[in-house]
């Protein structure tokens, strides 16, 4: 129907432009021609817009993938990705695993830095085997805990090939790119670590390793550095 109107309007428009040019300016014929052309021109523009093809569905990669910031709104951000997954669900699982591995790595790095400071600055004497056992126990559990408390905030997946007939990707169609945004509360880095250190204090006390209890206390105090006073009070 729209195409028929377009053709009719175009036919009248160009037919109107072919009116004889021998008419005198100001004559009734010229006035009639100008009026017809003026009324048909807006209709022709509307028809041309209506006959144009519909825009393709947007498949632009979102900003949170293209520009990854370390923190926002009190949460640490991690973007995981996957490629060439059989379904969106499979791709999302792979992307989540990728993002959680980044969370695990950051937890390991954070504790390793703190642990090395404790070895050099705490003044508490420990043997190499004690340090290795203590560090491995906390690092393993800390990485797993932080990966578990991470929250899924956003998901984006791009299908392979063209979209379906309705302009949207098929539900179970293969996907070429999948991205997942996970986040961890900034305060959770310290609170989860303090819980693990409390567990270590209990274990070392039961085993009679009081110097390691003191070592764990030193680490716990350092996690509170820069925290508000009420947070430090709750952790005592």
Secondary structure per residue as TSV (DSSP state, phi and psi in degrees):
chain	resnum	aa	ss	phi	psi
A	1	X	-	360.0	-44.9
A	2	X	H	-63.4	-41.0
A	3	X	H	-63.2	-38.2
A	4	X	H	-63.9	-41.7
A	5	X	H	-64.2	-39.6
A	6	X	H	-59.7	-46.7
A	7	X	H	-64.3	-40.3
A	8	X	H	-65.4	-44.1
A	9	X	H	-65.6	-41.9
A	10	X	H	-64.6	-39.1
A	11	X	H	-63.6	-45.0
A	12	X	H	-65.8	-37.4
A	13	X	H	-63.5	-51.9
A	14	X	H	-73.0	-27.9
A	15	X	H	-67.3	-36.0
A	16	X	H	-66.7	-33.7
A	17	X	H	-70.8	-13.9
A	18	X	T	-94.7	12.9
A	19	X	S	-61.4	149.6
A	20	X	-	-55.7	140.0
A	21	X	T	-91.5	5.2
A	22	X	T	-84.0	-7.0
A	23	X	S	-70.2	149.2
A	24	X	-	-86.7	145.5
A	25	X	T	-60.0	133.2
A	26	X	T	91.0	-5.0
A	27	X	S	-74.8	159.9
A	28	X	H	-57.5	-36.0
A	29	X	H	-65.4	-42.9
A	30	X	H	-64.7	-43.2
A	31	X	H	-61.7	-41.2
A	32	X	H	-65.2	-42.0
A	33	X	H	-62.7	-45.9
A	34	X	H	-62.3	-38.2
A	35	X	H	-65.9	-42.1
A	36	X	H	-64.2	-44.9
A	37	X	H	-64.6	-40.2
A	38	X	H	-64.0	-36.1
A	39	X	H	-77.7	-30.5
A	40	X	H	-83.8	-24.0
A	41	X	H	-63.5	-47.2
A	42	X	H	-62.2	-37.4
A	43	X	H	-62.8	-39.7
A	44	X	H	-63.6	-40.7
A	45	X	H	-63.0	-42.3
A	46	X	H	-62.7	-42.9
A	47	X	H	-63.5	-42.2
A	48	X	H	-61.0	-39.2
A	49	X	H	-67.0	-40.1
A	50	X	H	-71.0	-28.1
A	51	X	H	-83.7	-8.7
A	52	X	S	-70.3	155.2
A	53	X	-	-69.1	147.5
A	54	X	-	-69.4	145.3
A	55	X	-	-65.6	147.6
A	56	X	-	-69.5	149.3
A	57	X	-	-60.9	141.1
A	58	X	-	-68.0	130.9
A	59	X	-	-129.8	28.8
A	60	X	-	-71.1	139.2
A	61	X	-	-67.9	129.6
A	62	X	-	-67.8	163.1
A	63	X	H	-61.1	-34.8
A	64	X	H	-69.1	-12.6
A	65	X	H	-91.7	-44.8
A	66	X	H	-71.8	-34.7
A	67	X	S	-126.4	96.8
A	68	X	-	-92.0	121.8
A	69	X	-	-102.7	144.4
A	70	X	S	-62.7	-38.7
A	71	X	E	-142.2	151.2
A	72	X	E	-159.6	132.7
A	73	X	T	54.6	40.7
A	74	X	T	75.6	19.0
A	75	X	E	-134.7	140.3
A	76	X	E	-81.2	137.1
A	77	X	E	-111.2	142.3
A	78	X	E	-140.3	128.9
A	79	X	E	-111.0	119.4
A	80	X	E	-105.1	151.7
A	81	X	E	-137.1	159.6
A	82	X	E	-148.6	156.6
A	83	X	E	-135.1	146.9
A	84	X	E	54.8	57.7
A	85	X	E	-93.8	150.8
A	86	X	S	-69.1	-33.5
A	87	X	S	-141.7	161.2
A	88	X	H	-56.9	-39.5
A	89	X	H	-62.7	-43.1
A	90	X	H	-64.8	-39.8
A	91	X	H	-65.6	-39.3
A	92	X	H	-64.0	-41.1
A	93	X	H	-60.9	-42.5
A	94	X	H	-65.4	-41.5
A	95	X	H	-66.6	-38.8
A	96	X	H	-63.2	-43.1
A	97	X	H	-61.1	-38.5
A	98	X	H	-64.8	-45.5
A	99	X	H	-65.3	-40.3
A	100	X	H	-66.2	-32.4
A	101	X	H	-64.8	-32.9
A	102	X	H	-68.9	-39.6
A	103	X	H	-61.7	-45.7
A	104	X	H	-59.0	-44.3
A	105	X	H	-63.2	-42.2
A	106	X	H	-66.5	-38.1
A	107	X	H	-61.9	-44.0
A	108	X	H	-61.5	-43.7
A	109	X	H	-65.1	-43.1
A	110	X	H	-59.8	-48.5
A	111	X	H	-70.0	-36.6
A	112	X	H	-60.4	-43.4
A	113	X	H	-62.0	-44.6
A	114	X	H	-66.2	-41.6
A	115	X	H	-62.5	-43.6
A	116	X	H	-63.1	-37.4
A	117	X	H	-63.4	-41.6
A	118	X	H	-62.8	-39.7
A	119	X	H	-61.7	-39.1
A	120	X	H	-92.7	-23.7
A	121	X	H	-113.7	-19.7
A	122	X	S	-73.3	-27.2
A	123	X	-	75.7	10.3
A	124	X	-	-95.3	124.8
A	125	X	-	-80.6	129.4
A	126	X	-	-140.0	154.4
A	127	X	-	-84.6	164.1
A	128	X	H	-61.6	-40.0
A	129	X	H	-67.6	-38.6
A	130	X	H	-64.3	-42.7
A	131	X	H	-64.3	-43.2
A	132	X	H	-63.2	-44.2
A	133	X	H	-64.7	-44.2
A	134	X	H	-64.0	-48.1
A	135	X	H	-63.5	-45.2
A	136	X	H	-62.9	-40.5
A	137	X	H	-64.2	-45.9
A	138	X	H	-72.8	-42.7
A	139	X	H	-59.9	-45.7
A	140	X	H	-60.6	-50.8
A	141	X	H	-69.7	-35.1
A	142	X	H	-65.3	-45.1
A	143	X	H	-61.5	-42.8
A	144	X	H	-66.0	-41.8
A	145	X	H	-62.1	-46.9
A	146	X	H	-66.9	-35.0
A	147	X	H	-65.0	-36.2
A	148	X	H	-72.4	-34.8
A	149	X	H	-84.2	-6.6
A	150	X	-	-64.5	149.1
A	151	X	E	-116.1	137.6
A	152	X	E	-83.1	119.9
A	153	X	E	-102.7	-41.6
A	154	X	E	-147.5	155.0
A	155	X	E	-137.8	139.1
A	156	X	E	-139.4	132.8
A	157	X	E	-138.5	142.2
A	158	X	E	-113.5	121.7
A	159	X	E	-71.6	157.7
A	160	X	S	-81.4	136.4
A	161	X	S	76.2	-158.7
A	162	X	S	-81.8	160.9
A	163	X	-	-73.1	170.6
A	164	X	-	-70.3	-177.6
A	165	X	T	-64.9	-24.2
A	166	X	T	-91.1	9.7
A	167	X	S	84.1	2.4
A	168	X	S	-121.0	152.1
A	169	X	-	-67.3	147.9
A	170	X	-	-64.5	147.5
A	171	X	T	-61.7	-45.2
A	172	X	T	-104.1	17.4
A	173	X	S	-76.0	152.9
A	174	X	-	-60.8	148.0
A	175	X	E	-120.1	142.0
A	176	X	E	-91.0	-29.0
A	177	X	E	-141.1	137.5
A	178	X	E	-136.5	134.8
A	179	X	E	-131.7	140.7
A	180	X	E	-130.4	135.8
A	181	X	E	-104.4	117.1
A	182	X	E	-108.4	152.9
A	183	X	E	-139.9	153.7
A	184	X	E	-132.0	132.9
A	185	X	E	-60.6	134.4
A	186	X	H	-57.6	-39.3
A	187	X	H	-68.9	-23.2
A	188	X	H	-68.9	-25.6
A	189	X	H	-58.2	-42.8
A	190	X	H	-80.2	-42.3
A	191	X	H	-65.2	-41.3
A	192	X	H	-67.1	-38.3
A	193	X	H	-67.5	-39.3
A	194	X	H	-63.7	-36.9
A	195	X	H	-62.4	-41.9
A	196	X	H	-66.8	-37.4
A	197	X	H	-67.8	-34.1
A	198	X	H	-63.9	-39.3
A	199	X	H	-64.3	-38.6
A	200	X	H	-66.7	-38.3
A	201	X	H	-61.4	-43.3
A	202	X	H	-63.1	-45.4
A	203	X	H	-63.5	-46.9
A	204	X	H	-68.6	-32.9
A	205	X	H	-65.9	-41.9
A	206	X	H	-64.3	-30.8
A	207	X	T	-89.1	1.2
A	208	X	T	77.5	13.9
A	209	X	-	-93.4	72.2
A	210	X	H	-66.7	-29.6
A	211	X	H	-66.3	-30.9
A	212	X	H	-77.2	-27.1
A	213	X	H	-62.9	-44.6
A	214	X	H	-64.4	-37.9
A	215	X	H	-62.2	-44.1
A	216	X	H	-65.2	-36.2
A	217	X	H	-64.5	-40.4
A	218	X	H	-61.7	-44.7
A	219	X	H	-61.5	-43.1
A	220	X	H	-63.0	-39.8
A	221	X	H	-63.3	-38.1
A	222	X	H	-68.1	-28.4
A	223	X	H	-68.8	-18.2
A	224	X	T	-91.9	-3.8
A	225	X	T	-59.9	127.4
A	226	X	T	83.4	-1.7
A	227	X	-	-82.2	154.5
A	228	X	-	-59.5	156.6
A	229	X	H	-58.9	-39.7
A	230	X	H	-64.9	-32.4
A	231	X	H	-67.9	-41.1
A	232	X	H	-65.5	-37.4
A	233	X	H	-65.8	-41.4
A	234	X	H	-65.4	-25.9
A	235	X	T	-89.5	-4.3
A	236	X	-	-82.8	360.0
